[in-house]
Amino acid sequence: MRRCSQTCRRYAPPVRTHLRLGRLLGVPIGINWGVLLVCGLLFWSLAFVSLPAVAPSHPSSAYWFAAVVGVLAFLGSLVGHELGHSAIAQRNGVEVVEITLWLFGGVAKLEGDADDPGAEFRIAAAGPLMSGVIAVAAGAAAWWVDRSSGNQVLEGLLVWLCAINVVLAVSNLLPAFPLDGGRMLRAAIWRRRGRKAPATRVASLIGQVLAVVMVVAGVVLCFKVSWWTGIWTVALGAFLLLAARVEWSASAAQPELLGEPVGSIARRLPSPLGASSTVADLERVLLADPRTPLVPVLDERGDVSQIVPREALARIPPAQRAVVPIRSLTQPLLGLPRVASSDTVTEVIDRLGRGSHWWALLVDDSSLHSVLCSEDVEAVVELATA
Ligand SMILES: [Zn+2]
């Protein structure tokens, strides 16, 4: 049925939010006009088909009121599903931009991917789990109504809410990337292979195959079940196919990246700290520039001959940082390898190797301006050899 095709996707293609409804758990909630079409169809099917069938001989106003409540509960279920993703994402350090309800369900827009497959799996699983919890709660409430008041309309509505959340949970668990189940599959492959890009490629390939199956099944449903169900399934399959293809292309190998000059991936260093600076000054610089892995420090002659790595800050307790001189944390610049910004990624790997943590100073025209980090080089190699 139509409700079967409600899906949730994260990091999805841009869905424009047209109306902000407010915030829940600090996350902005918005709707796209497409969700109003779904609400209208659900209202019609509840008020004129489902509820009169399971609870006959009630006034129309009772069905209409229950249908409005049902549609609101459906929207609440979508938000609950997305809040499940959002809460676990936030716990794993991934920012949530907003939650949008639209034609094909809900989208929790996240700042980026999780850093490790375990977090990715938990974030993906949290949405269907939340839908499962709502389904159990609605089912238990329906059972309680049946045992107590016996209000057939209310019971029918709760059974419908239970069913729609079961459908939400199960349909999102399909291993069709970028659905939740596909993300869980990618996380499992990622953990097994140790790399994300090949896992994305496999999962998005499976996602494309399943999307094609969905399109074919939708065509069959058009003739065997109903036009509405068939067209909806075809539309959803086509959408998933496009989304999976985008992910598949984005995860393709890009060997040309190995020939790129490293200057384009180097991180700019902040201005050097003076020789008389304290650890509190260092802390301010690190807070202002969260991506810099180290800070240059001038010596008494005014030359940049020392650096302080970011992790050194943790050695000094916060209460002492204003009085401890920065020179207690410095290490000589001479010990660091140096590369030119025109060196290619391949040349740098040949010289400095892979698998160990290092920084290399980018020295052009004798001036120290940037640093190359081994993890940035590793990220390029991962993209290049996906
Ligand atoms: Zn989801």
Residues whose N, C-alpha, C, O or C-beta is under 5 A from the ligand:
A	BS01	ZN	C8 R9 G127 P128 N172 D180
